[in-house]
Amino acid sequence: MLFGALLLASCNKEISDITSPTFDVTVASTTVQAGQPIKFNFTGNAHTISFYSGETLKEYNYKDGRVIDVTGAGATMEFTSSQQIVAGTTWQPNQLSILASNDFNGDYSSLDKVKAATWTDITSRFTLSPGTSTAFTPSSPANTKVDISDLLSADAKKPIYIAFKYVTQPQETNGLARQWYVQTFAIKSKDSLSNTANATPIALTLADQIHAGFKIVDNSPATNLAQSSVTSTRLTLWGNEYRYATLQKYDTTLAKWDKKDPMYDPNSPLYVASAVWTPYVPFVPGAPDNDPATENWAVSAPISLTSVDLGPDYSSAIKAGIAASTLTTYPYTYAKPGTYKAVFVGFNGSIDKTKTVVKEITITVTP
């Protein structure tokens, strides 16, 4: 018991004997040719050493975050579209259109509220999937990218909203509703960030498929809910279910309609835990909800056009912890000419505290 008490006390006691690292970095020359390694030399006892090269996205000055002002730079919009249809079947044309708004107030509670805003139809600017017939696989994907700078509000603080509008006419007389897919959606600033690590500028994305925040807004969710959906990788635009007498759901011989079927009996070996009994609802010929005209939109969240948050710049851990071998040298190669602030952060730490030393060297990289 005494040993246990002493152990508990030692566990609760703060580890206070952490010393500041004695840490220094030197180079034989602060000038090096692009493509040739420069060797950094270390002295001291730092347990952990992290390195910021000073190249784009690897700068110590942006360790707490990097926000790029892109106000007035303009923007582009891109996405990939495809369709899922079956050969030999009649399908409705022209169901999908793309719209943009600067004055939508963000009320997604009904389609009437959404349509009360001013929306500009921009469908003709894009190349959409032609819908080549195929069996249950997305067909004829079409990648498309256009400039939408002219759609941005004169007030730079006003966001833009993008909507994919999907209309279904009665399917008995107009053909079946097509299933549309929208993927790789992105709105990007026409500005970019110069990349000191290679020749390719870094694109500044204002919104992508994940962060565009699309929501499905339906004109008849209570009676003819659209089959559209939103995931992190795809918008699926699809009409309401077309109800007709030969659908499986109207087959009265199906076991699922029998409340006494063994699948619903927990004491039966045929019990299915996920099976939930629902009462049979017969098909009613001529009912107005069997085959109505419907409309649903996928409407984005507000997309700001003033700044892009790239998050913090990150370092590379070149010595990780007290158990790692002593580091005396570290070679690094800069690919492009320029002036770089190479920063090394050495620190000793415990679960309770950390003591840090920061060393920086300005490196000139010549052609």
C-alpha positions as CSV (number, residue, x, y, z in Angstrom):
1,M,0.0,0.0,0.0
2,L,2.9,2.3,0.8
3,F,4.5,1.6,-2.5
4,G,1.3,2.3,-4.3
5,A,0.9,5.6,-2.6
6,L,4.4,6.6,-3.5
7,L,3.9,5.6,-7.1
8,L,0.7,7.6,-7.3
9,A,2.4,10.6,-5.9
10,S,5.2,10.3,-8.4
11,C,2.8,10.0,-11.2
12,N,0.9,13.1,-10.2
13,K,4.1,15.1,-9.7
14,E,5.0,17.4,-12.6
15,I,8.1,16.5,-14.4
16,S,10.1,19.7,-13.9
17,D,13.6,18.8,-14.7
18,I,13.3,19.6,-18.4
19,T,16.3,21.7,-19.5
20,S,16.4,24.1,-22.5
21,P,18.1,22.5,-25.4
22,T,21.6,23.7,-26.2
23,F,21.2,23.8,-30.0
24,D,22.9,25.5,-32.9
25,V,22.9,25.2,-36.7
26,T,25.7,26.2,-39.0
27,V,26.5,25.9,-42.8
28,A,29.8,26.1,-44.6
29,S,28.3,28.6,-47.0
30,T,24.9,30.3,-47.1
31,T,25.0,30.3,-50.9
32,V,24.3,27.1,-52.9
33,Q,23.4,26.3,-56.5
34,A,19.8,25.1,-57.3
35,G,19.7,21.3,-57.4
36,Q,22.8,20.9,-55.2
37,P,22.5,19.8,-51.6
38,I,23.4,22.2,-48.8
39,K,24.6,20.6,-45.5
40,F,23.3,21.9,-42.2
41,N,25.5,21.1,-39.2
42,F,24.1,20.7,-35.7
43,T,25.5,20.9,-32.2
44,G,23.7,20.6,-28.9
45,N,21.3,18.2,-27.2
46,A,17.8,18.9,-28.6
47,H,15.6,15.9,-28.3
48,T,13.5,16.8,-31.3
49,I,14.4,18.9,-34.3
50,S,11.9,20.2,-36.9
51,F,12.8,21.9,-40.2
52,Y,11.0,24.6,-42.2
53,S,12.8,25.0,-45.5
54,G,11.4,28.4,-46.3
55,E,9.8,27.2,-49.5
56,T,6.1,27.9,-50.2
57,L,3.9,26.1,-47.7
58,K,7.0,25.3,-45.6
59,E,7.6,28.7,-44.0
60,Y,8.0,29.2,-40.2
61,N,6.3,32.6,-40.4
62,Y,3.1,30.8,-41.4
63,K,3.2,28.0,-38.8
64,D,0.0,29.4,-37.2
65,G,-1.9,29.7,-40.5
66,R,-1.8,31.1,-44.0
67,V,-4.8,33.1,-45.4
68,I,-4.5,34.5,-48.9
69,D,-6.5,37.6,-49.9
70,V,-8.0,37.0,-53.4
71,T,-10.5,39.9,-53.4
72,G,-11.3,40.9,-56.9
73,A,-9.2,38.2,-58.5
74,G,-12.2,36.5,-60.2
75,A,-13.0,32.8,-60.2
76,T,-13.5,29.7,-62.2
77,M,-16.0,26.8,-61.7
78,E,-15.4,23.2,-62.7
79,F,-17.0,19.8,-62.2
80,T,-17.4,16.4,-63.9
81,S,-20.9,15.2,-64.9
82,S,-22.1,11.8,-65.9
83,Q,-25.4,10.0,-66.3
84,Q,-26.7,6.5,-65.5
85,I,-29.3,5.2,-68.0
86,V,-30.1,1.9,-69.7
87,A,-30.0,1.2,-73.4
88,G,-33.3,0.7,-75.1
89,T,-35.4,2.9,-72.7
90,T,-36.9,6.3,-73.3
91,W,-35.3,8.9,-71.0
92,Q,-36.2,12.5,-70.4
93,P,-33.9,15.2,-71.9
94,N,-32.8,18.5,-70.5
95,Q,-33.6,17.8,-66.9
96,L,-30.4,19.3,-65.4
97,S,-29.5,23.0,-65.3
98,I,-26.9,25.1,-63.4
99,L,-27.7,28.4,-61.8
100,A,-25.9,31.1,-59.8
101,S,-27.1,33.7,-57.3
102,N,-25.7,36.6,-55.3
103,D,-28.8,37.5,-53.3
104,F,-30.0,34.1,-52.0
105,N,-30.7,34.6,-48.3
106,G,-29.7,31.1,-47.2
107,D,-33.2,29.9,-46.4
108,Y,-33.3,26.3,-47.5
109,S,-36.6,25.5,-45.8
110,S,-38.6,25.2,-49.1
111,L,-38.1,25.4,-52.8
112,D,-40.3,28.5,-53.0
113,K,-37.9,30.3,-50.6
114,V,-34.9,29.3,-52.7
115,K,-36.6,30.4,-55.9
116,A,-37.4,33.8,-54.5
117,A,-33.8,34.8,-55.0
118,T,-32.5,36.0,-58.3
119,W,-30.9,33.0,-60.2
120,T,-28.9,33.2,-63.4
121,D,-29.0,30.2,-65.6
122,I,-25.4,29.4,-66.7
123,T,-26.0,25.9,-68.1
124,S,-24.9,26.8,-71.6
125,R,-21.4,27.7,-70.4
126,F,-20.7,24.1,-69.5
127,T,-20.2,20.9,-71.4
128,L,-22.5,18.2,-69.8
129,S,-22.4,14.5,-70.2
130,P,-24.1,13.5,-73.5
131,G,-25.6,10.4,-71.8
132,T,-24.4,7.6,-74.0
133,S,-26.5,4.6,-73.1
134,T,-24.9,2.1,-70.7
135,A,-26.2,-0.3,-68.1
136,F,-26.0,0.9,-64.5
137,T,-22.7,2.6,-64.7
138,P,-21.9,6.4,-65.0
139,S,-21.6,7.1,-68.7
140,S,-19.7,9.5,-70.8
141,P,-18.2,11.7,-68.1
142,A,-17.6,15.3,-69.2
143,N,-15.0,17.5,-67.5
144,T,-15.8,21.2,-67.8
145,K,-14.3,24.4,-66.4
146,V,-15.4,28.0,-67.1
147,D,-14.7,31.5,-66.0
148,I,-17.5,32.8,-63.7
149,S,-15.9,36.2,-62.8
150,D,-18.7,38.1,-64.4
151,L,-21.2,36.5,-62.0
152,L,-19.5,37.8,-58.9
153,S,-21.1,40.7,-57.0
154,A,-19.6,44.1,-57.3
155,D,-19.7,44.0,-53.5
156,A,-16.7,41.7,-52.9
157,K,-18.1,40.7,-49.5
158,K,-21.2,39.1,-51.0
159,P,-20.8,35.3,-51.6
160,I,-22.0,33.4,-54.5
161,Y,-24.4,30.4,-54.4
162,I,-24.4,27.6,-57.0
163,A,-27.4,25.4,-57.6
164,F,-28.0,22.3,-59.8
165,K,-31.7,22.4,-60.8
166,Y,-33.3,19.1,-61.6
167,V,-36.8,18.9,-63.2
168,T,-38.9,15.7,-63.8
169,Q,-41.9,15.7,-66.1
170,P,-44.6,13.0,-65.8
171,Q,-42.6,9.9,-66.7
172,E,-45.5,7.9,-68.4
173,T,-45.6,10.4,-71.3
174,N,-42.1,12.0,-71.2
175,G,-39.8,9.0,-70.5
176,L,-38.0,8.0,-67.3
177,A,-36.0,10.4,-65.2
178,R,-32.3,10.3,-65.8
179,Q,-29.9,9.9,-62.9
180,W,-27.2,12.6,-63.0
181,Y,-23.9,12.6,-61.1
182,V,-21.9,15.7,-60.4
183,Q,-18.4,15.2,-59.0
184,T,-15.0,17.0,-58.5
185,F,-16.9,20.3,-58.1
186,A,-14.6,23.2,-57.4
187,I,-14.7,27.0,-57.5
188,K,-11.1,28.4,-57.6
189,S,-9.7,31.9,-57.5
190,K,-8.1,33.0,-60.8
191,D,-5.2,34.1,-58.5
192,S,-2.7,31.5,-57.5
193,L,0.2,31.1,-55.1
194,S,3.7,31.1,-56.5
195,N,5.4,27.8,-55.7
196,T,9.1,28.1,-54.8
197,A,9.4,24.3,-54.7
198,N,8.6,23.7,-58.4
199,A,7.3,25.5,-61.4
200,T,3.6,24.8,-60.9
201,P,1.6,27.5,-59.1
202,I,-0.6,26.4,-56.3
203,A,-4.3,26.7,-57.0
204,L,-6.4,28.6,-54.5
205,T,-9.6,26.7,-54.0
206,L,-12.6,28.7,-52.7
207,A,-14.9,25.7,-52.4
208,D,-14.7,22.0,-53.4
209,Q,-17.1,19.0,-53.4
210,I,-16.7,18.5,-49.7
211,H,-16.9,22.0,-48.5
212,A,-19.4,23.5,-50.9
213,G,-22.2,22.4,-48.5
214,F,-24.8,21.4,-51.0
215,K,-28.3,20.7,-49.7
216,I,-31.2,19.1,-51.5
217,V,-34.3,21.3,-51.6
218,D,-37.4,19.5,-52.9
219,N,-40.8,20.9,-54.0
220,S,-42.8,17.9,-52.8
221,P,-40.9,16.1,-50.0
222,A,-44.1,14.9,-48.3
223,T,-45.7,13.2,-51.2
224,N,-43.1,12.7,-53.9
225,L,-39.6,12.8,-52.3
226,A,-36.8,13.2,-54.9
227,Q,-34.2,10.5,-54.9
228,S,-31.4,13.1,-55.1
229,S,-28.6,12.9,-52.5
230,V,-25.4,14.5,-51.4
231,T,-22.2,12.8,-50.3
232,S,-18.7,14.0,-49.8
233,T,-17.7,12.9,-53.3
234,R,-20.9,13.2,-55.3
235,L,-24.1,15.0,-56.0
236,T,-26.8,12.6,-57.3
237,L,-29.6,14.4,-59.0
238,W,-32.7,12.2,-59.6
239,G,-36.4,12.5,-59.8
240,N,-39.2,11.1,-57.6
241,E,-40.2,7.5,-57.9
242,Y,-42.4,6.7,-60.8
243,R,-45.2,4.6,-59.3
244,Y,-46.9,2.0,-61.5
245,A,-48.8,-1.2,-60.8
246,T,-46.1,-3.7,-61.6
247,L,-43.5,-2.3,-59.2
248,Q,-42.3,-4.9,-56.7
249,K,-43.6,-2.8,-53.8
250,Y,-47.2,-3.5,-55.0
251,D,-46.7,-7.3,-55.2
252,T,-49.1,-8.6,-52.5
253,T,-47.4,-12.0,-52.4
254,L,-44.2,-10.7,-50.9
255,A,-43.5,-12.1,-47.5
256,K,-42.6,-8.7,-46.1
257,W,-46.2,-7.7,-45.9
258,D,-47.1,-10.6,-43.6
259,K,-46.7,-9.4,-40.0
260,K,-46.4,-13.1,-38.9
261,D,-43.5,-13.9,-41.2
262,P,-40.6,-15.5,-39.3
263,M,-38.3,-12.7,-40.4
264,Y,-40.1,-10.5,-37.8
265,D,-40.0,-13.1,-35.0
266,P,-37.0,-12.8,-32.6
267,N,-37.5,-16.5,-31.6
268,S,-37.3,-17.8,-35.1
269,P,-34.0,-19.0,-36.7
270,L,-35.2,-17.0,-39.8
271,Y,-35.4,-13.7,-37.8
272,V,-33.8,-10.7,-39.5
273,A,-32.9,-8.0,-37.0
274,S,-33.0,-5.3,-39.6
275,A,-36.4,-6.2,-40.9
276,V,-39.1,-3.8,-39.8
277,W,-42.7,-4.6,-40.7
278,T,-44.7,-1.9,-42.5
279,P,-48.4,-2.2,-43.6
280,Y,-49.1,-2.8,-47.3
281,V,-50.2,0.3,-49.3
282,P,-52.0,-0.7,-52.5
283,F,-51.4,1.0,-55.8
284,V,-54.2,3.4,-56.7
285,P,-54.6,3.9,-60.5
286,G,-55.0,7.5,-61.4
287,A,-53.8,8.9,-58.1
288,P,-52.2,12.3,-58.7
289,D,-49.1,11.3,-56.7
290,N,-48.2,8.4,-58.9
291,D,-46.6,10.3,-61.7
292,P,-46.5,14.1,-61.1
293,A,-44.1,16.8,-62.4
294,T,-41.5,17.5,-59.7
295,E,-38.5,19.7,-59.2
296,N,-35.6,19.6,-56.7
297,W,-32.4,21.6,-56.4
298,A,-29.0,21.0,-54.9
299,V,-28.1,24.4,-53.5
300,S,-24.6,25.2,-52.2
301,A,-23.7,27.0,-49.0
302,P,-22.5,30.6,-49.4
303,I,-19.1,30.6,-51.2
304,S,-16.8,33.4,-50.1
305,L,-14.7,35.0,-52.8
306,T,-12.4,37.2,-50.7
307,S,-9.9,34.8,-49.1
308,V,-8.5,31.3,-49.1
309,D,-7.4,29.7,-45.8
310,L,-4.6,27.3,-46.6
311,G,-4.1,26.4,-42.9
312,P,-0.7,26.3,-41.2
313,D,2.6,25.6,-43.0
314,Y,4.1,22.4,-41.6
315,S,7.6,21.4,-40.7
316,S,9.5,18.2,-41.4
317,A,10.6,16.2,-38.3
318,I,14.3,15.4,-38.9
319,K,15.0,14.2,-35.4
320,A,12.1,12.6,-33.5
321,G,12.5,12.3,-29.8
322,I,15.2,11.6,-27.2
323,A,15.5,7.9,-28.4
324,A,16.5,9.0,-31.9
325,S,20.1,8.9,-32.9
326,T,22.1,12.1,-32.4
327,L,21.8,14.3,-35.5
328,T,25.0,16.1,-36.5
329,T,24.3,16.9,-40.2
330,Y,21.2,17.3,-42.5
331,P,21.5,17.7,-46.3
332,Y,18.7,19.5,-48.2
333,T,18.3,20.4,-51.8
334,Y,16.5,23.5,-53.1
335,A,15.1,23.0,-56.6
336,K,14.6,26.7,-57.5
337,P,16.8,29.8,-57.2
338,G,15.7,32.3,-54.6
339,T,16.3,33.5,-51.0
340,Y,15.0,31.2,-48.3
341,K,14.7,31.5,-44.6
342,A,15.6,28.0,-43.3
343,V,14.3,27.6,-39.7
344,F,15.1,24.8,-37.3
345,V,13.1,24.3,-34.1
346,G,14.8,22.3,-31.4
347,F,13.0,21.3,-28.3
348,N,13.1,19.2,-25.2
349,G,9.9,18.2,-23.7
350,S,7.8,16.0,-21.4
351,I,4.2,15.4,-20.9
352,D,4.1,18.5,-18.7
353,K,6.2,21.1,-20.5
354,T,8.3,21.9,-23.5
355,K,11.4,24.1,-23.9
356,T,12.2,25.4,-27.4
357,V,15.1,27.0,-29.2
358,V,14.6,28.4,-32.8
359,K,17.5,28.9,-35.2
360,E,17.3,30.4,-38.6
361,I,19.7,30.8,-41.5
362,T,19.0,32.8,-44.7
363,I,20.0,30.7,-47.7
364,T,20.7,32.1,-51.2
365,V,20.1,29.7,-54.0
366,T,21.6,30.6,-57.3
367,P,20.7,29.3,-60.8
